[in-house]
Amino acid sequence: MDLKSKVNGDVNDEVKQNHHRHPTIPGPTNTMVTPLLTDLYQFTMAYAYWKAGKHNERAVFDLYFRRNPFGGEYTVFAGLEECIRFIANFKLSKEEIAFVRESLSPSCEDGFFEYLEELDCSDVEVYAIPEGSVVFPKVPLMRVEGPVAVVQLLETPYVNLINYASLVTTNAARHRFVAGKSKLLLEFGLRRAQGPDGGISASRYCYMGGFDATSNCAAGKMFGIPLRGTHSHAFVSSFLGPDEVVKKSLKSRDGSRLCEDFLSAVQTWLSKLKRLSIMKGVFGDTNQSELAAFVSYALAFPDNFLALVDTYDVMRSGIPNFCAVALALNDLGYKARGIRLDSGDLAYLSCETRKFFQTVEKEFEVPGFGKTGITASNDLNEETLDALNKQGHEVDAFGIGTYLVTCYAQAALGCVFKLVEINNQPRIKLSEDVSKVTIPCKKRSFRLYGKEGYPLLDIMSGENEPAPKVGERILCRHPFNESKRAYVVPQRVEELLKCYWPGKTDKKREELPTLEENRERCAQHLDQMRPDHMRRLNPTPYKVSVTAKLYDFIHFLWLNEAPVGELQ
């Protein structure tokens, strides 16, 4: 073998080994997520680092948030997969570099742009808490290590990808908690979301947070989220009367017989409903254009008939018309899915509708009709669900949009990306606002569990400190409050940060879970939490602490870095 062949063989072997270690990861779901999805000051700092010869200095940054959203005491971490997709494919194109050159000062040297041409994230390491986990303030969601200039360019896109994803997932989880596990939750927010990107992200992360389905077809295709939807008021009001029902025949579900005039069958059932003694005074003549719309929709979707019943009058028209169509479908072997309420007193209307369904089941001996589904929509939010629970209702499914996907109750989670170490030297950011003081140095994070199986607290330690051990007492300290401290004897210890991007190292890379797996983790973590941490009103704060050694170091560094005043 000649030298050239040997060299090529060695290179190919290295490529194969690298590929085996880091199999190809697809790019970000959103094609707008590129190295230019950042703030200009990240590029100005990158140039200044390069100019000062500091660009390859090894830096460690923590990504975390300072307080839980929505007045609660927990957050669900989301967006990690998109961050890893981004870093795995990080490369500036010539066009992007040309744009950066135009955007920076003309005095910037050519060497910097040549440096950008070679830039990737092969020397960056990313450690993170698994996506879908319940997380708390101050504990790093992600630790990013690498050349300072490169990692600085990751700050804005990473904060962008984590902030909204975690916020809307938490919002969805809170809605699920209030609604209860037995209710169907449907995300209907696309039309009200902040643009198409917000709409797609909302559907994905609401599903992770516990919603069952979405109306968003694009999200259904991209992420495999179940789709749900019926018709709008426009469909109902587009019909003027029964004369518009032209094609009236419908085959039975098993195909054994044909109903030549389904409309007549529906009208016969409507007459029977009217004659029921218990129904006297509830309704007289229903709206016939609404009846025509329901019949037409049932003819189109006999095995998936769900009607919007509040276009004209719920109890005097919508419900009787629905029942007549549902009973005619039942005669042909079909089972109607149910109704949707989109206005009015949802608690009252759902209860009255349930009584109507139960009466129909009893009077006409139609098994299961009393349990026909009732869906409610109409600008629902967490408070509305809580109020409905207190009033008593018969709603089986909730369609939630605006308040869910826009995170109306809180605009942003407030993630930050802070330097905690450079060239193995811990760094601290000080502030008169103690909540903004950073916790320095490369850290490990652990969750300590008690006898009942609930998490007791999260604790951070220096990287080289021994990990907490099961059955051994450990002193846990509040990072900044001297008097807040407690001994804990953990019954289980879970290390939180795992390696999701090892860069050039031989460390094992965690596989990225599927959306379904992240959804399952979210549900499991929420079930693990102590109920008083989860309640809507006055939840108990979850404790986040540091080891005694890290506490001492934080305050030593604080005193060392803070300027000393002089009185005259």
C-alpha positions as CSV (number, residue, x, y, z in Angstrom):
1,M,0.0,0.0,0.0
2,D,1.4,3.4,-1.0
3,L,1.6,6.3,1.5
4,K,-1.3,8.2,-0.1
5,S,-3.6,5.1,0.2
6,K,-2.5,4.5,3.8
7,V,-3.2,8.2,4.7
8,N,-6.6,8.1,3.0
9,G,-7.3,4.8,4.8
10,D,-6.4,6.3,8.2
11,V,-8.6,9.3,7.4
12,N,-11.5,7.2,6.4
13,D,-11.2,5.1,9.5
14,E,-11.2,8.2,11.6
15,V,-14.3,9.5,9.8
16,K,-16.0,6.1,10.4
17,Q,-15.1,6.2,14.1
18,N,-16.4,9.8,14.4
19,H,-19.6,8.8,12.6
20,H,-20.0,5.8,14.8
21,R,-19.5,8.1,17.9
22,H,-21.6,10.9,16.6
23,P,-24.1,9.5,14.0
24,T,-25.7,12.1,11.8
25,I,-28.2,14.3,13.5
26,P,-30.7,16.1,11.3
27,G,-30.8,19.9,11.2
28,P,-33.3,22.0,13.2
29,T,-37.0,21.4,12.5
30,N,-37.3,25.1,11.6
31,T,-35.1,26.2,8.7
32,M,-34.9,29.7,10.1
33,V,-32.7,28.3,12.9
34,T,-29.3,29.1,11.5
35,P,-26.1,30.6,12.9
36,L,-27.5,34.0,12.0
37,L,-30.4,33.5,14.3
38,T,-28.5,35.5,17.0
39,D,-28.0,39.0,18.2
40,L,-25.4,41.2,16.5
41,Y,-23.5,41.7,19.8
42,Q,-22.6,38.0,19.7
43,F,-20.6,38.5,16.5
44,T,-19.1,41.8,17.8
45,M,-17.9,39.9,21.0
46,A,-16.7,37.0,18.8
47,Y,-14.6,39.5,16.8
48,A,-13.3,41.2,20.0
49,Y,-12.4,37.8,21.5
50,W,-10.6,36.9,18.2
51,K,-8.8,40.3,18.1
52,A,-7.6,39.8,21.7
53,G,-6.4,36.3,21.0
54,K,-8.9,34.9,23.5
55,H,-11.3,33.2,21.1
56,N,-10.1,29.6,21.8
57,E,-10.0,30.0,25.6
58,R,-12.1,27.2,27.2
59,A,-15.3,28.6,28.7
60,V,-18.2,27.2,30.6
61,F,-21.7,28.7,30.4
62,D,-24.8,27.8,32.3
63,L,-28.3,28.2,30.8
64,Y,-31.0,28.5,33.5
65,F,-33.9,30.6,34.6
66,R,-34.5,32.7,37.7
67,R,-38.1,32.0,38.7
68,N,-40.9,29.6,37.8
69,P,-43.7,30.9,35.5
70,F,-47.4,31.5,36.0
71,G,-47.1,31.9,39.8
72,G,-46.3,28.3,40.2
73,E,-43.4,26.4,41.7
74,Y,-42.3,24.1,38.8
75,T,-41.3,24.3,35.2
76,V,-41.0,21.7,32.4
77,F,-37.8,21.8,30.4
78,A,-38.3,21.6,26.6
79,G,-36.4,22.5,23.5
80,L,-33.3,20.4,24.0
81,E,-33.6,18.4,20.8
82,E,-33.7,21.5,18.7
83,C,-30.5,22.8,20.5
84,I,-28.7,19.6,19.7
85,R,-29.9,19.6,16.1
86,F,-28.6,23.1,15.8
87,I,-25.1,22.5,17.3
88,A,-24.7,19.3,15.3
89,N,-25.2,21.2,12.0
90,F,-23.6,24.6,13.0
91,K,-21.7,26.0,10.0
92,L,-21.8,29.5,8.5
93,S,-22.2,29.6,4.8
94,K,-20.2,32.0,2.6
95,E,-23.4,34.1,2.1
96,E,-23.9,34.3,5.9
97,I,-20.2,35.3,6.5
98,A,-20.5,38.0,3.8
99,F,-23.6,39.4,5.6
100,V,-21.7,39.4,8.9
101,R,-18.9,41.3,7.2
102,E,-21.3,43.9,5.9
103,S,-22.9,44.2,9.4
104,L,-19.7,44.7,11.3
105,S,-17.3,47.6,11.3
106,P,-15.2,48.1,8.1
107,S,-12.1,48.0,10.3
108,C,-12.6,44.2,11.1
109,E,-9.7,42.2,9.7
110,D,-10.1,39.6,7.0
111,G,-8.5,36.9,9.3
112,F,-11.7,36.9,11.4
113,F,-13.9,36.0,8.5
114,E,-11.5,33.3,7.5
115,Y,-11.8,32.0,11.1
116,L,-15.6,32.0,10.7
117,E,-15.3,29.9,7.5
118,E,-13.7,27.1,9.5
119,L,-16.0,27.4,12.6
120,D,-18.1,24.5,13.8
121,C,-19.1,23.0,17.2
122,S,-16.8,19.9,17.1
123,D,-14.9,21.2,20.1
124,V,-18.1,22.1,22.1
125,E,-19.6,19.9,24.8
126,V,-23.3,20.1,25.9
127,Y,-24.6,18.6,29.1
128,A,-28.3,18.9,29.9
129,I,-31.2,17.7,32.0
130,P,-33.3,15.3,29.9
131,E,-36.1,17.1,27.9
132,G,-39.5,16.8,29.5
133,S,-38.1,16.9,33.1
134,V,-39.6,19.0,35.8
135,V,-36.9,21.7,36.6
136,F,-36.4,24.5,39.0
137,P,-34.8,28.0,39.1
138,K,-31.0,28.4,39.3
139,V,-30.3,24.8,38.4
140,P,-28.5,24.7,35.0
141,L,-30.8,23.2,32.4
142,M,-27.8,23.1,30.1
143,R,-24.0,23.4,30.6
144,V,-22.2,24.4,27.4
145,E,-18.4,24.1,27.3
146,G,-16.1,25.1,24.5
147,P,-14.0,27.9,22.9
148,V,-15.5,31.1,24.2
149,A,-16.2,32.7,20.9
150,V,-18.1,29.7,19.5
151,V,-20.1,29.2,22.7
152,Q,-20.9,32.9,22.7
153,L,-22.5,32.5,19.3
154,L,-24.7,29.8,20.7
155,E,-26.2,32.0,23.5
156,T,-29.1,33.7,21.7
157,P,-30.3,30.7,19.6
158,Y,-30.1,28.5,22.7
159,V,-32.1,30.9,24.9
160,N,-34.6,31.4,22.0
161,L,-35.1,27.6,21.5
162,I,-35.5,26.9,25.2
163,N,-37.4,29.9,26.5
164,Y,-40.8,29.5,24.6
165,A,-40.6,25.7,24.4
166,S,-40.3,25.4,28.2
167,L,-42.9,28.1,28.9
168,V,-45.6,26.7,26.7
169,T,-44.9,23.1,27.8
170,T,-45.3,24.3,31.4
171,N,-48.5,26.1,30.5
172,A,-49.8,22.9,28.9
173,A,-48.8,20.8,32.0
174,R,-50.7,23.3,34.3
175,H,-53.8,23.0,32.1
176,R,-53.6,19.2,32.3
177,F,-53.2,19.3,36.0
178,V,-56.3,21.4,36.5
179,A,-58.4,19.5,33.9
180,G,-57.4,16.1,35.4
181,K,-56.1,13.0,33.7
182,S,-59.5,11.7,32.5
183,K,-60.3,14.7,30.3
184,L,-59.3,15.0,26.6
185,L,-57.3,18.2,26.0
186,L,-57.2,19.5,22.4
187,E,-54.8,22.3,21.3
188,F,-56.7,24.7,19.0
189,G,-54.3,27.6,19.0
190,L,-52.8,27.9,15.5
191,R,-54.9,30.8,14.3
192,R,-54.0,32.9,17.4
193,A,-50.3,31.9,17.8
194,Q,-47.4,34.3,17.2
195,G,-46.9,33.5,13.6
196,P,-46.4,30.1,11.9
197,D,-43.2,29.3,14.0
198,G,-45.1,29.9,17.2
199,G,-48.0,27.8,16.0
200,I,-45.8,24.8,15.1
201,S,-43.8,25.0,18.3
202,A,-47.0,25.4,20.4
203,S,-48.5,22.3,19.0
204,R,-45.4,20.3,19.6
205,Y,-44.7,21.4,23.1
206,C,-48.3,21.4,24.2
207,Y,-48.4,17.7,23.2
208,M,-45.3,17.1,25.3
209,G,-46.9,18.9,28.2
210,G,-49.9,16.6,28.3
211,F,-52.4,17.6,25.5
212,D,-53.9,14.8,23.5
213,A,-54.2,16.2,20.1
214,T,-54.0,19.4,17.9
215,S,-55.9,21.0,15.1
216,N,-52.6,21.9,13.4
217,C,-52.2,19.7,10.3
218,A,-48.6,20.8,9.8
219,A,-47.6,19.8,13.3
220,G,-49.5,16.6,12.9
221,K,-47.4,15.7,9.8
222,M,-44.1,16.9,11.2
223,F,-44.3,15.4,14.7
224,G,-47.0,12.6,14.5
225,I,-49.3,14.4,16.9
226,P,-52.9,13.1,16.7
227,L,-55.2,15.5,14.8
228,R,-58.7,16.5,15.9
229,G,-61.3,18.9,14.5
230,T,-64.9,19.3,13.4
231,H,-66.6,22.2,11.6
232,S,-67.1,25.9,12.4
233,H,-70.2,28.1,12.6
234,A,-69.6,29.1,9.0
235,F,-70.5,25.5,7.9
236,V,-73.8,25.6,9.8
237,S,-74.8,29.0,8.6
238,S,-73.9,28.3,5.0
239,F,-77.1,26.1,4.7
240,L,-80.4,27.7,4.1
241,G,-82.7,24.7,4.6
242,P,-83.3,20.9,4.1
243,D,-83.8,21.4,0.3
244,E,-80.0,21.8,0.0
245,V,-79.5,18.2,1.1
246,V,-79.4,16.6,-2.4
247,K,-77.5,13.4,-1.9
248,K,-79.5,11.7,0.9
249,S,-78.5,8.1,0.7
250,L,-76.2,6.4,3.3
251,K,-75.0,2.9,3.6
252,S,-75.1,1.1,6.9
253,R,-71.7,0.8,8.7
254,D,-71.4,-2.9,7.8
255,G,-72.5,-2.2,4.2
256,S,-75.4,-4.6,4.3
257,R,-78.2,-2.1,3.6
258,L,-78.8,1.3,2.1
259,C,-80.9,4.1,3.6
260,E,-82.3,5.9,0.6
261,D,-83.4,9.1,2.4
262,F,-81.3,9.8,5.5
263,L,-82.8,13.2,5.8
264,S,-86.3,11.7,6.3
265,A,-84.9,9.3,8.8
266,V,-83.5,12.2,10.8
267,Q,-86.8,14.1,10.6
268,T,-88.7,11.1,11.9
269,W,-86.4,10.9,14.9
270,L,-86.8,14.7,15.5
271,S,-90.6,14.1,15.6
272,K,-90.1,11.3,18.1
273,L,-87.9,13.5,20.3
274,K,-90.6,16.3,20.2
275,R,-93.3,13.9,21.5
276,L,-91.3,12.8,24.5
277,S,-93.3,14.0,27.6
278,I,-90.1,15.0,29.4
279,M,-89.1,17.2,26.5
280,K,-92.3,19.3,26.4
281,G,-91.4,22.9,26.6
282,V,-87.7,22.3,26.0
283,F,-87.9,22.8,22.3
284,G,-90.5,23.4,19.6
285,D,-89.4,23.8,16.0
286,T,-85.6,23.5,15.6
287,N,-83.7,25.6,13.1
288,Q,-84.0,23.7,9.9
289,S,-80.9,25.2,8.2
290,E,-78.9,23.9,11.1
291,L,-80.5,20.5,10.7
292,A,-79.6,20.5,7.0
293,A,-75.9,21.3,8.0
294,F,-75.8,18.5,10.5
295,V,-77.3,16.0,8.1
296,S,-74.8,17.0,5.4
297,Y,-71.9,16.7,7.8
298,A,-73.1,13.3,9.0
299,L,-73.4,12.1,5.4
300,A,-69.8,13.2,4.8
301,F,-68.5,11.8,8.1
302,P,-70.9,9.2,9.4
303,D,-68.3,7.5,11.5
304,N,-66.9,10.7,12.9
305,F,-69.9,13.0,13.5
306,L,-69.3,15.8,16.0
307,A,-71.5,18.8,15.7
308,L,-71.0,22.4,16.8
309,V,-74.4,23.1,18.4
310,D,-74.5,26.8,19.5
311,T,-75.0,28.6,16.2
312,Y,-78.6,29.4,16.9
313,D,-79.7,28.0,20.3
314,V,-78.0,25.1,22.1
315,M,-81.0,23.5,24.0
316,R,-83.9,24.5,21.8
317,S,-82.2,23.7,18.5
318,G,-78.6,22.4,18.5
319,I,-79.0,19.5,20.9
320,P,-82.3,18.2,19.5
321,N,-81.0,18.4,15.9
322,F,-77.8,16.6,16.9
323,C,-79.7,13.9,18.7
324,A,-82.0,13.3,15.7
325,V,-79.0,12.9,13.4
326,A,-77.1,10.8,16.0
327,L,-80.1,8.4,16.4
328,A,-80.5,8.0,12.7
329,L,-76.8,7.2,12.4
330,N,-77.2,4.7,15.3
331,D,-79.9,2.9,13.3
332,L,-77.3,2.3,10.6
333,G,-74.7,1.1,13.0
334,Y,-72.7,4.3,13.4
335,K,-71.9,6.0,16.8
336,A,-71.8,9.8,16.9
337,R,-68.7,11.3,18.5
338,G,-70.5,14.1,20.3
339,I,-71.1,17.9,20.3
340,R,-69.0,21.0,20.8
341,L,-70.1,24.0,22.9
342,D,-68.4,27.2,22.0
343,S,-70.3,29.9,23.9
344,G,-72.6,30.5,26.8
345,D,-72.6,29.0,30.3
346,L,-70.5,25.9,29.7
347,A,-71.1,24.3,33.1
348,Y,-74.9,24.7,32.9
349,L,-75.2,23.8,29.2
350,S,-73.0,20.7,29.6
351,C,-75.1,19.5,32.5
352,E,-78.4,20.1,30.7
353,T,-77.0,18.4,27.6
354,R,-75.9,15.3,29.6
355,K,-79.4,15.1,31.1
356,F,-80.9,15.2,27.5
357,F,-78.6,12.5,26.3
358,Q,-79.4,10.3,29.3
359,T,-83.1,10.8,28.8
360,V,-82.7,9.8,25.1
361,E,-80.8,6.6,26.1
362,K,-83.5,5.7,28.6
363,E,-86.6,6.5,26.6
364,F,-85.4,5.0,23.3
365,E,-83.2,2.2,24.8
366,V,-80.0,3.3,23.0
367,P,-77.1,1.9,25.0
368,G,-74.3,4.3,25.7
369,F,-76.1,7.4,24.3
370,G,-76.0,9.1,27.7
371,K,-72.2,9.1,27.6
372,T,-72.0,10.8,24.2
373,G,-69.0,13.2,24.2
374,I,-69.3,16.8,25.1
375,T,-66.5,19.1,24.0
376,A,-66.1,22.7,25.2
377,S,-64.1,25.6,23.7
378,N,-64.4,29.4,23.7
379,D,-61.2,31.1,25.0
380,L,-60.7,28.7,27.8
381,N,-57.7,29.0,30.2
382,E,-56.4,27.5,33.4
383,E,-58.7,29.7,35.6
384,T,-61.8,28.8,33.5
385,L,-61.1,25.1,33.9
386,D,-60.7,25.5,37.7
387,A,-64.0,27.5,37.8
388,L,-65.8,24.8,35.9
389,N,-64.5,22.1,38.2
390,K,-65.8,24.1,41.2
391,Q,-69.2,24.7,39.5
392,G,-69.6,21.1,38.4
393,H,-69.8,20.2,34.7
394,E,-70.2,17.4,32.2
395,V,-67.5,18.3,29.7
396,D,-65.4,15.4,28.4
397,A,-62.9,17.4,26.3
398,F,-61.6,20.9,26.2
399,G,-60.4,22.7,23.1
400,I,-58.0,25.4,24.2
401,G,-56.3,28.0,22.0
402,T,-55.4,31.6,22.6
403,Y,-54.5,31.6,26.3
404,L,-52.5,28.4,25.9
405,V,-50.3,29.0,22.9
406,T,-49.7,32.7,23.5
407,C,-48.9,32.0,27.2
408,Y,-51.1,35.0,27.9
409,A,-50.5,34.8,31.7
410,Q,-46.7,35.3,31.2
411,A,-44.8,36.6,28.2
412,A,-41.5,34.8,28.7
413,L,-39.7,32.4,31.0
414,G,-36.6,34.6,31.2
415,C,-33.8,32.1,30.5
416,V,-30.3,33.4,30.9
417,F,-26.9,32.2,29.6
418,K,-24.1,33.1,32.0
419,L,-20.3,32.5,32.0
420,V,-19.4,30.6,35.1
421,E,-15.8,29.5,34.3
422,I,-13.0,30.4,31.8
423,N,-9.6,28.6,31.5
424,N,-10.6,26.6,34.7
425,Q,-11.0,29.9,36.6
426,P,-14.5,30.3,38.1
427,R,-16.3,33.5,37.3
428,I,-19.2,35.2,39.1
429,K,-21.6,38.0,38.1
430,L,-22.6,40.2,41.0
431,S,-25.7,42.4,41.3
432,E,-27.5,44.4,43.9
433,D,-30.4,42.1,43.1
434,V,-29.4,38.8,44.7
435,S,-31.6,36.8,42.3
436,K,-29.2,37.9,39.5
437,V,-26.0,36.8,41.2
438,T,-24.7,33.8,39.3
439,I,-23.4,30.5,40.9
440,P,-19.8,30.2,39.7
441,C,-17.7,27.3,38.4
442,K,-18.5,24.1,36.5
443,K,-21.1,22.2,38.6
444,R,-22.9,18.9,39.0
445,S,-26.6,18.8,39.9
446,F,-28.4,16.1,41.8
447,R,-32.0,15.5,42.8
448,L,-32.4,13.9,46.3
449,Y,-35.5,11.8,47.0
450,G,-37.1,11.1,50.4
451,K,-38.7,8.0,51.9
452,E,-42.1,8.6,50.3
453,G,-40.6,8.7,46.8
454,Y,-41.0,12.4,46.3
455,P,-38.1,14.7,45.4
456,L,-36.9,16.6,48.4
457,L,-34.6,19.1,46.7
458,D,-32.1,19.7,44.0
459,I,-28.5,20.3,45.1
460,M,-25.5,21.7,43.1
461,S,-21.9,20.9,43.9
462,G,-18.5,21.7,42.4
463,E,-17.5,19.4,39.6
464,N,-14.8,17.6,41.7
465,E,-16.9,17.1,44.8
466,P,-18.0,13.5,45.6
467,A,-21.6,12.9,44.7
468,P,-24.2,12.6,47.4
469,K,-24.8,9.0,48.5
470,V,-27.9,7.1,49.4
471,G,-28.3,6.9,53.2
472,E,-25.5,9.4,54.0
473,R,-26.4,12.7,55.6
474,I,-25.5,15.8,53.6
475,L,-25.8,19.5,54.5
476,C,-27.8,21.4,52.0
477,R,-27.5,25.2,52.0
478,H,-29.5,28.0,50.3
479,P,-27.0,29.6,47.8
480,F,-27.4,33.1,49.3
481,N,-29.3,32.9,52.6
482,E,-27.0,31.9,55.5
483,S,-29.8,30.9,57.8
484,K,-31.6,28.5,55.3
485,R,-30.0,25.1,55.6
486,A,-31.0,21.5,56.3
487,Y,-29.5,18.1,56.6
488,V,-30.9,15.5,54.2
489,V,-30.5,11.7,54.2
490,P,-31.4,10.8,50.6
491,Q,-33.1,7.5,49.8
492,R,-32.4,7.9,46.1
493,V,-29.9,10.2,44.3
494,E,-30.4,11.2,40.6
495,E,-27.7,13.1,38.7
496,L,-29.5,15.6,36.5
497,L,-27.0,16.7,33.8
498,K,-26.2,14.2,31.0
499,C,-24.0,14.5,28.0
500,Y,-25.9,15.2,24.8
501,W,-23.1,16.5,22.7
502,P,-19.6,15.3,23.6
503,G,-17.7,17.2,20.9
504,K,-14.2,15.6,20.3
505,T,-14.3,13.7,23.5
506,D,-15.0,10.0,23.8
507,K,-17.8,10.5,26.3
508,K,-21.0,8.6,25.6
509,R,-23.6,10.7,24.0
510,E,-27.2,10.4,25.2
511,E,-29.6,9.5,22.4
512,L,-32.3,12.1,21.7
513,P,-35.7,10.7,22.9
514,T,-38.8,10.8,20.7
515,L,-41.5,13.3,21.3
516,E,-43.6,10.5,22.8
517,E,-40.8,9.5,25.2
518,N,-40.4,13.2,26.3
519,R,-44.2,13.3,26.8
520,E,-44.1,10.2,29.0
521,R,-41.2,11.6,31.0
522,C,-43.1,14.8,31.6
523,A,-46.1,12.9,32.9
524,Q,-44.0,10.7,35.1
525,H,-42.0,13.7,36.6
526,L,-45.2,15.6,37.3
527,D,-46.7,12.5,39.0
528,Q,-43.5,12.3,41.2
529,M,-43.9,15.8,42.6
530,R,-45.4,16.4,46.0
531,P,-48.9,17.7,45.7
532,D,-48.3,20.9,47.7
533,H,-45.6,21.9,45.1
534,M,-48.2,21.5,42.3
535,R,-51.3,23.2,43.7
536,R,-52.5,26.4,41.9
537,L,-52.8,28.6,45.0
538,N,-49.9,29.2,47.3
539,P,-47.8,26.2,46.2
540,T,-44.9,25.3,48.5
541,P,-41.6,26.4,47.0
542,Y,-39.3,23.6,46.0
543,K,-35.8,23.8,47.6
544,V,-32.8,24.4,45.4
545,S,-29.5,24.2,47.3
546,V,-25.7,24.0,47.1
547,T,-23.3,21.9,49.1
548,A,-21.5,23.5,52.1
549,K,-18.2,23.6,50.1
550,L,-19.8,25.3,47.1
551,Y,-21.6,27.7,49.5
552,D,-18.3,28.8,51.0
553,F,-16.7,29.2,47.6
554,I,-19.5,31.3,46.3
555,H,-19.2,33.7,49.2
556,F,-15.4,33.7,49.1
557,L,-15.5,34.7,45.4
558,W,-18.2,37.2,46.0
559,L,-16.2,39.0,48.6
560,N,-13.1,38.7,46.5
561,E,-14.7,40.2,43.4
562,A,-16.9,42.9,45.0
563,P,-15.2,46.3,45.2
564,V,-14.7,47.7,48.7
565,G,-16.2,51.1,49.4
566,E,-14.4,53.9,51.2
567,L,-16.0,56.3,53.5
568,Q,-14.7,59.8,53.9
